[in-house]
């Protein structure tokens, strides 16, 4: 759920030049929607595969934050970009 409301609509548009930022925002927002829907379906499959154990599913899904900590090292720094384009 955090994928849709979290970093996708906030960070991804920053990767686009100003002239296409609105389109980038729309793409990022909708990619988040599809990724969240896929995540919900995968969680159901994961729940069935783990024998209906909520703690196991929760612990496994929590690993996404560990993945985020690793991936962030390769994300470009947009704080020093020229806002004017």
Residue pairs with C-beta under 8 A, 6 or more apart in sequence:
1 36
1 39
3 32
3 35
3 36
3 39
4 32
4 33
4 35
4 36
5 32
8 28
8 29
8 31
8 32
8 35
9 25
9 28
9 29
9 32
11 28
11 75
11 78
12 24
12 25
12 27
12 28
12 31
13 21
13 24
13 25
13 28
14 78
14 81
15 24
15 76
15 78
16 23
16 24
17 85
18 83
18 84
18 85
19 85
43 57
43 61
46 57
46 60
46 61
47 54
47 57
50 56
50 57
50 60
